[in-house]
Amino acid sequence: MMDSTALLIFFICSLIMVGAGMLVSHLVAPRSKNIQKEEPYECGIPTQGTSWIQFRVGYYLFAIIFLIFDVETVFIFPWAVAMKEVGLAAFVEIVIFFGVLGLGLLYAWKKGALKWE
Amino acid sequence: MNTLYDFSKLTGAIHHWLSARFSEHTVNLIEFTLAGVSIMIFFGILGLVLVYVERKVSAFIQLRLGPMRVGKWGTAQTIADVIKLLFKEPLINKDADRLLFNLAPYILMTAAFMAMTAVPFAPGLQAFDPDIGLLFVSAVSSLGVIGILLAGWSSNNKYALIGAMRAGAQIISYELSVALSLLTIVVLTGSLQLSTIIESQRDGWWIFKGHLPAWIAFLIFLIAGTAETNRGPFDLAEAESELTAGFHTEYSGLKFAFFFLAEFANMFIVCAIGATVFFGGWMPLHIGPWHGFNAVMDFIPPVVWFFGKVAVLIFVMMWFRWTFPRLRIDQLLRLEWKYLLPVNLMNILFMAFIAMMGWHF
């Protein structure tokens, strides 16, 4: 209860910090309307087409591999805390866990998912 | 001992003063608000100091003088820059998604702010100390990437889109290495609470007590931390020579300043967490049973120890930035997935073995 109240207050504080900055900037900043200013910046000549396009698939591939390994990291957090108390059993289990995971990484590697092209 | 050595006296006094006047619930609210306001002020000071230091360090490395005109040795340069940015017209590109465009700086700053609340500055000087501290910091600080992706995508600008995509791939990849290298030390501490981690280093820092795996973990942490904050040789998200300014190309005025502030705040958080986990946070340099030596080291206040360690780490990160050439995106992802990640996994096993055999100090 205490913790969530603290988090809520800190969250509000951070919003106030950014919001106050934006407000001051909104009040003091000069404004002059000009159609040229609203063009997206590219290189001087008018921009060609939109940039909301299907972007290269390589990034999504890495995002998917990341998901697998991030879930694994979440599993390791409680393990790391308990490791010293549990001892040998925890060590054997993490060896098996990393073995399976390593096979997964090896599979992705051999399939060429880690290659950028 | 005065307050410089133990801030719990100061906070205790404030708590006592408030308790005499208000109910328990109100006291909690006021204290958390005070902590929040202090962190706000700290954010402002941090931004001003780090921007100045970055410019001076880069000037030092490139045999220049850096800012010298505004104030003595250019110390007021950053203040002048902030005032300049405040009076700049905030431009929004006509095709941009206005809501997401304005939301992005909020997300980025909130993530940095929340992570900063858990940083232990000195004994008794920590706004928020949950028992899952390390998990909290890594979870909250990784939310910042959403702000970067939103900023790049909503700008409707090709440079911004490429920069944001690169930043996304880079930050999520290197986040794994940061978390795993910190977990290598958690195996030894057996706790995620930051104050407990510091307390466990009373007879020596983990980097010395943890043998070789601790050093490997620290090296990986330093590389991955630099990459996660989009700095140094890993700044392809804002590679100025190819993408103008990357994901914040379209931002101007104070919104642009917030992106920079968030970047520097993230750098501070990464260095502070690194200092806390590997170098004992505010804990002075103690060597096991050398009581005389430990007593001498205790004369230096913990705040000085903490900021000293963080300053050294920040200097190393700036040194990286101005020394190494920028990596290409395929090199960057190869470094993480084919080198750092396997090494990290083996390193955790190595550390677990050492912890099991009781070979650490």
Interface residues (C-beta under 8 A of the other chain):
Chain A: M2 D3 T5 A6 L7 I9 F10 F11 I12 C13 S14 L15 I16 M17 V18 G19 G21 M22 V24 S25 H26 V28 A29 P30 R31 S32 K37 E38 E39 P40 Y41 E42 T47 T50 S51 W52 F55 R56 Y59 F62 A63 I65 F66 F69 D70 T73 I76 F77 A80 V81 A82 M83 K84 E85 G87 L88 A90 F91 I94 V95 F98 L101 G102 L105 W109 L114 K115 W116
Chain B: N28 L29 F32 T33 A35 G36 V37 I39 M40 F43 L85 L86 F87 K88 E89 P90 L91 I92 N93 K94 D95 A96 N102 P105 Y106 M109 T110 F113 M114 T117 A127 F128 P130 L135 W153 S155 N156 N157 K158 Y159 A160 L161 M165 G168 A169 I172 S173 E175 L176 A179 L180 L183 V186 V187 L188 G190 S191 L192 T244 T249 E250 G253 L254 K255 A257 F258 I329 D330 L333 R334 W337 K338 L341 P342 L345 I348 L349 A352 F353 A355 M356
